[in-house]
Amino acid sequence: VEHRDSGGGHAVVGPGEVSLMTAGHGICHSEHSTPATSTLHGVQLWIALPDVDRETARGFHHGAARTVELGGARVTVFMGDLAGESADAPAFSPLLGAEILLDEGVTLDLGIDESFEHGVLVDSGIVPVDGIPLAAHELGYVAAGPSRLSLANLDDGPARLVLLGGTPFTEEIAMWWNFVGRDHDDITAMREQWATRSDRFG
């Protein structure tokens, strides 16, 4: 995917890479598959900025994620810290993001931050979370508290999942289209600024 944004960010993002765009006060961007691309397969995540940071300057990060092999498991950390690896991507609140590949029959026991709540998004295979099997395209939730997480592949073949985490986000937000604010008035103002081609978005 080729990314361009009004903050000057430009990159061609390939397999195993991460791009992180910070909208902050405002940004506009485009994403296009390249002519050589026949299949797009990835995860796009939206992260709400804490109120103290939501007017920050727009920004863009692109780079390779960090990978560690753990006996039948491959953990690729693209945000935060996990299994002894630390991602380069910047964050405005404590976060975790990792792709985990599990060989057939493998169980992986991970130390996790007990102050985080976690989500397990299964891409392929069958992976139980807290004893509940999750199939492809299902998301399991783990509340804050545990310091360890066990993930097992129950399928005939490899399994792939995305492990997400972070401290519980207690601030109220409002979303409409690509706008994220704190209330209806925020959204109304941003919508009007977009329609009148305000410099806010570059």
Buried (B, 14 or more C-beta within 10 A) or exposed (E): BBBBBBBEBEBBBEEEBBBBBBBBEBBBBEBEEEEEEEEEEBEEEEBBBEEEEBEBEBBBBBBEBBBBEBEBBBBBBBBBBBBEBEBBBEBBEEBBBBBBBBBEEBBBEBEBBEEBBBBBBBBBBBBBBEEEBBEBEBEBEBEBEBEEBEBBBBBEEBBBBBBBBBEEEEEEBBEEEBBBBBEEEBBBBBBEBBEEEEEBBB
